[in-house]
Amino acid sequence: MPILQSSIKSARQSVLRRTRRLPFKTNMKTEIRRITDLMKEGKKDEAIKAMSKAFKAIDTAAKKNIIHWKNAARKKSLLSRMTSPKK
């Protein structure tokens, strides 16, 4: 446990920040999982329609510094490649 008053406050703030940011990360992971599941089932049209929600969730997480912006770009690229027509 922290001893200094500033350390106690910092620990309290980090817990609050984590609980505030957690839903955004959970939502992002859920949307990504939804697209991957749809692609595994062969429902490509539904997966393409769900892309906008997934992109929005990824962008929101990046904006709130939950994930790095390059990590967000990588996730979006992966989803785009997954739903694009094969060459």
C-alpha positions, 0 to 999 in steps of 0.5 A: 500500500502507498504511504505518501498522501500523493501516492494514495491519491494517485492509486485512487485516480488510476483505479477510477481512470481504469474503470472509466476507460474499460468499457471502451476497450471491451466494446472495441474487442466485442466489435472486432470479435463480431466481425471475425465470427461473421467471417468464420461463418461465411457472412461476409456482407454482414461483416462489411456492414459491421465494419463501421461500428468496429472502426468507430470503436477502435478510433474511440479507444485510440482517441482516449489513449487506451490503445496506441494510434498505430495499434488502432491502424493495425487493427483496422487494416487487419479487419479490412484485409479480412473482409476484402476480396481475395486476389 
